[in-house]
Amino acid sequence: MGRTAWRCTGLRWGDAGPSLVWEGGRGSALPRGKRVAFGVVPEGVRTCVGARGNACPMRVGVSGRSTGARCEACARLERAHSVAADTIADDPRPYHVYLAWFGPGMVKVGITVVERGSARLLEQGAVCFSWLGRGPLMAARRTEEVLRAALGVPDRIPYADKRAVRAALPGAGERGAELVELHGRAVALDGWPESLERLPCRPVDHTEVFGLDALPGVDGVVNELVAGGVVGGEVVAVAGPDLHLATGRGTVVLDTRLMTGWELTAAVEGGGDVLTVPVRELRSRGSGDVQEGLF
């Protein structure tokens, strides 16, 4: 039929908010209330997205359920140049150490390069956060390890756990209180490297930025995209890589990392809020079906 196919490179957070980015650099903003509708090319195959900005030389097929969308070789190459994997020790840029809060009892400690500001926290879907310190990479890394052990907090929280609590978050005061308490315990600990500056607790809340202030309960989560499948709905919230969409099957979460590696097109003429990809239902609700349109 001659419809143009697009390849998504992921969801990015910028000063203007979240947007889906496509090969070639075009972006599609995702404000609340926007209607999103796209289809996966029929007979399409999801292929590896490559590593470090380079295409996969073999264009290996990858699982529809993989959020990384990389073959084993490209995944190893990507991780070999990752600060998170602790494989880089000579980065001269300053780093922040932070505490991020995702829900009651769900706090992690991490690091991010100072020049990125709060982008890393937005990408992870942190409901609120506070900086803890600032200094050289290795000092930040050592501090992160000390704090994880001393405070009993992880360096990673599964996205399934984050999604499960977003629609029932406590008030701003309670969210900030948990961060303030942990921050006080953290800065009082011994063992901080001398080269790392301790920073005051100044919680930043992303509830309104994400659209979680009036978020309805989640009815389902997209398991994977499939050839010929269609996703359509209205954006009600965006947190980290997750799109919360109002669809004919209720409020459904689409992890946009599942979109990478596929060829996508504008959904065909029609209407409604169709969802014809595998969805894991989270609670009982009358089902709907049908729709289409790329935005």
Buried (B, 14 or more C-beta within 10 A) or exposed (E): EEEEBBBBBBBBBEEEBBBBBBEEEEBBEBEBEBBBBBBBBEEBEBBBBBBEEEEBEEEBEBEBEBBBBBBEBBBEBBBEEEBEEEEBEEEEEBBBBBBBBBBEEBBBBBBBBBEBEBBBBBBBBBBBBBBBBBBBBBBBBBBBBBBBEBBEBEEEBEBEEBBBBBBEBEEBEEBBBBBBEBBEEBBEEEEBBEBBBBBEBEBBBBBEBBBBEEBEEBBBBBBBBBBEBBBBBBBBBBBBBBBBBBBBBBBBBBBBBBBBBBBBBBBBEEEBBBBBBBBEEBEEEEEBEBBBBBB
